[in-house]
Amino acid sequence: MGLLFLLWTVVLIILGKALSQSDVYIDCGSQISYDDWDDDEGYTETGENKAVQLDSSPNSTQLKTLRIFPKHKRNCYALPAEASSLSEFTYLIRASFYYGNYDGHSHPPTFELEVEGMKWATIVTSNTKPQFYELLYYSKKENISVCLVQTKHKQFPFINALELRSLTNLLSFPHDFVDEENTTWLTSYRYSYGADENKWILGYPDDKDDRIWEPNTPAGLKAVTLPSFTSCGDERLPYSVLRQAVEAPNPTDTIDLPFAFNGIHDLQHYVRAYFSSNIDESETRTFSFYINDDYISTITIGYYNCNSTQAYVRSNGTLNVQLRPNGNSALSPFISGIEIYTALPALPAEATEEEKKKKKKNLGLLIGLPVGLILGLILLPGLIILLLILRRPKTRPTQGQAATTGPHEEANPQQSVSSQAPVVPSQNGEILVSSNGNGDHTLVNHGG
């Protein structure tokens, strides 16, 4: 019994250590490791460290340095993914990009981001605005490959930070749809409505589950600041987001929130919206929540109260969220934040210029093979006949027949070409001459 207890204790220690090591934080371009953040060493073998010049990004240490990849078309990070050989895990993968004019050229590059050989996103970087890309990824492997791919001449890929997080410890991220095998979900949008344009929420401690929220105030809506919330009874609600909101100008106005998906049709989405209110104790705010004209739920918010709703929907290139007055409230529709996740379609990775040239060359070879074969079949009989004519033996002229010579060639009475004897190939490859002109041999084309 004591031995079994000891063995079980060792297993728990090893498993606990593996689980604690499952999260990976890489400050790309950093010269040193610090706190929970590692430098690039051990995760990638290529690239150069740089520092941004424009420090107008949100206050984040990880956005002040970056790793640039000028030498190879495709450069990859290997992230240790499987925390234990006893199970498989779903992960949050986050890649952060901030150009910050690190090279002094004021020319932010465009490149591709891949995960496990699958196209993740086209990264169109900005001089001043940071960009964050997230995947909820189900892994079966010991390592997950994240690659940056150069697709335009002299536009070198870079990255500021790369994270791998076990979703087990991130309760605010949706779990119910990401546990399916071979399912990958993108974080398409995550907005904090009504927040100042420079007030990004960059994860913990402002969001205890480390989500990143982009400030957004749609045109025509009124930004509202609310008192601080201490508790709403729902641990998934981001209190830092609930302190701001946008409001329709009038109680009879509808809030329209359109979301574009590059014209891609029949996409599956998970939508979660958050609501708070700054009303008096005697008031209630209520309205209807619609997506693409489909009724989802009725939202009711009381004094110092907050709420949320969620839905699984499909889109055809765009997703239109609406908050419609329902006639039961004298207060305008109101929203604090929204998250939209999208099932990632199986997009093939885009080829680099070098790969495109190689593919074009291989295609030319593939096209050239049948063309050459056809030409060979056409020309081969003629070449064989010409060869037979050149190799046929020359005979003496018959009686009464003059020998034929060229204009500068003397006639040789010993040689002439017989016009009566057809030339045919024998079975052993020799040239035979039929003297009676009735040979029945046939020339067979073996070129096919």
Secondary structure, 3 states (H helix, E strand, C coil): CHHHHHHHHHHHHHHHHHHHCCCEEEECCCCCCECCEECCCCCCCCCEEEECCCCCCCCCHHHHEEEECCCCCEEEEEEECCCCCCCCEEEEEEEEECCCCCCCCCCCCEEEEEECCEEEEEEECCCCCCEEEEEEEEECCCEEEEEEECCCCCCCCEECEEEEEEHHHCCCCCCCCCCCCCCEEEEEEEEEECCCCCCCEECCCCCCCCCEEEEECCCCCEEEECCCCCCCCCCCCCHHHHCEEEECCCCCCCEEEEEEEEEEEEEEEEEEEEEECCCCCCCCEEEEEEECCEEEEEEEECCCCEEEEEEEEEEEEEEEEEEECCCCCCCCCEECEEEEEEECCCCECCCCHHHHHHHHHHHHHHHHHHHHHHHHHHHHHHHHHHHHHHHCCCECCCCCCCCCCCCCCCCCCCCECCCCCCEEECCCCCEEECCCCCCCCCCCCCCC
